[in-house]
Amino acid sequence: MKKNILISLGILISLSSSAQLLWKVSGNGLKESSYVFGTHHLSSAEICEKIEGFNDAFSSCEQFYNETDMDYMYANVMSLAKHMMLPKDSLLNTLYSEQDYRLIDDCLKANLGVGVDMLKVMKPFAISAQLSLAMVTKDMKDFDAKRAVDYTLEKRARSAGKKMNSFETADFQMGILMGEPLVEQAQALLKIVKNIDRSKEVALNMAVNYNKQDIEALYQMFFDEEFGTTPKQLNVILFNRNRNWAATLKEAMKERSTFVVVGAGHLAGEQGLLELLRKDGFTVEAVK
């Protein structure tokens, strides 16, 4: 959600086919079809009931793949928090002028209810993520991350006895999101703060467009003039990971029919997961 975490935690988009989140993968020697479903990490699982064929597709698969084991993530919040902390010899105020630091302080007090000094040992991206989450969920009084679509589908798959798999560890994901140079993180947070109204608009539009399944609108958010993602960030957050996931799925789907749940942003474009699977010889088509 923000220049980078705004777009990376909320990461969503698909191919330029509009209003489509669920895709069927077949052919190339597969005995049974597999499916790829794009999510928005703050969306309710109720979205699944609006998608024709979703339940049949989910039930038909023997194994489940998601980005990371969310049960593990929730159970190990404290150990994962190390990725969000600045080096021991650093404090947030050393990354900003006094004027900009006060500007961030005012923004956090208005939107999070805490001042910047309370968060001064945290990396700028970690603060950006909290700020973005607050903006998106402000009017969602009953929001519960454990009722979000990703976590709900993981629980559902486990209860159904599917073979459970994840592409990445939670530590790896946190390292990606929090591993950018601190100077770049600091600039991104300041940009959000200085353009807070626009930041809120981007964050809210992400959620709204996902629930409308307006994939084309979501795709364009990557290229937003103010809050788009840089080529370097796209490689780290999306494209490199997509290639790794496609290679994993190429073999996994041959062994068992597979239901794949990833952020919808990973599905898009020439380097998106769907196109990579096509290039590997699979037939990939929207479930209608």
Number of C-alpha atoms within 10 A of each C-alpha: 27 29 24 27 24 25 24 22 20 26 26 29 34 29 22 17 13 15 19 23 26 24 22 19 24 21 14 13 10 17 13 17 20 28 25 27 22 26 30 25 20 22 20 20 19 13 18 17 10 11 16 12 13 19 11 9 20 22 13 15 21 20 24 25 23 23 19 21 18 19 12 11 15 14 10 12 11 9 10 16 13 14 20 19 19 18 12 7 6 14 16 18 15 10 16 15 10 11 9 15 18 16 15 21 18 17 20 20 12 11 16 18 10 14 17 22 14 9 17 17 18 21 24 26 28 22 21 25 21 16 24 27 21 16 22 20 16 13 9 10 7 9 15 11 15 16 17 19 21 25 20 17 18 22 15 13 21 14 9 12 11 18 14 15 17 16 18 15 15 20 15 12 16 16 15 15 20 19 16 16 8 16 11 13 23 19 16 19 24 19 17 24 22 14 13 18 11 14 23 21 12 24 21 17 16 29 20 14 18 25 18 14 22 20 26 18 20 25 21 12 20 22 12 12 8 16 22 18 22 12 10 10 17 17 14 15 23 21 21 13 19 23 16 13 21 20 15 12 19 17 11 16 23 16 14 18 22 28 26 23 22 22 22 28 27 24 27 25 17 12 17 23 29 26 20 22 22 17 12 13 14 19 16 20 15 14 17 11
